[in-house]
Amino acid sequence: MNESIQRIDLPYENLIQNFIWYADKCLEGGFIDNGNPLLLKDIIKAFEDKQSIWICGSNGTGKSMIFEILKRIVHPQSELRFRNRNVLDTVLDFNLRGHECFRDDDKLNVLYDDLGTEDIGYRYGEKVEVFEKLLQFRYDKWRNEGLRTFITTNLTFDEIMKRYGSRCRDRIREQFVQIILTGESKRRLKNFKGFPSINHKTILSKEDAEWKKNYQAHKLKCMNNKQVIPNSKTLGQKLRESLDSLIVMNNKT
């Protein structure tokens, strides 16, 4: 399926309904829940409640697909939006820049997909378990600023403790809603059709939304009284156009 050809509108206001509807567009037969439909609802509810989510499960159980669909159906201007970070690239970045790389996303919600597949980091010749440090950093961001972190992993909690330490495991238990996906791998179904591109509607700023409401009312009044309809540009738009014109003129001189 070519994303550049097909663009679709989400039909519902409800996130779980849009998830199920969009999943049916991406996957032949929709999202297979391995007989536990409540798990998906729990994940979506935790996501809407602005909680951090940790999903554990074996290969092919749908961990990454859940977040891939969420990332696409969530409006890019929504507070629920998040960035996807590759754990392998994160370690390579740490090797080059150290802890400073953690600050690249220190104002964002972030998904770290497939935790546990990353290599050990190296900084100034010393081995560093990068995600032991990064998970502590994200924990502090969650406690102090409410920023959310999402994790998918194949690791059990015993394996987490062994690799990242008991302190890290305790932070995970405090911070995250923990979901365990079970069942057979969905990859054997070979039912993936592609991700159709979504046409997200523009969300007006508070100023423009108020202006639009008032303008529409005034426009209707003018039409009823057979008066000339005023210019439809907001004061903010006019000011921005004036500034743009000044910038162009200055660049030419």
Buried (B, 14 or more C-beta within 10 A) or exposed (E): EEEEEEEEEBEEEEBBEBBBBBBEBBBEEBBBBBEEEEBBEBBBEBBEEEBBBBBBBEEBBBBBBBBBBBBBBBBEEEEBEBEEBBBEEBBBBBBEEBEEBBEBBEEBBBBBBBBBEBEEBEBEEEEBBBBBBBBBBBBEBBEEEEBBBBBBBBBEBEBBBEBBBEEBBEBBEEBBBBBEBEBEEBEEEEBEEEBBBBEBEEEEEEEBEEBEEEBEEEBEEEEEEEEEEEEEEBEEEEEEEEEEEEEEEEEEE
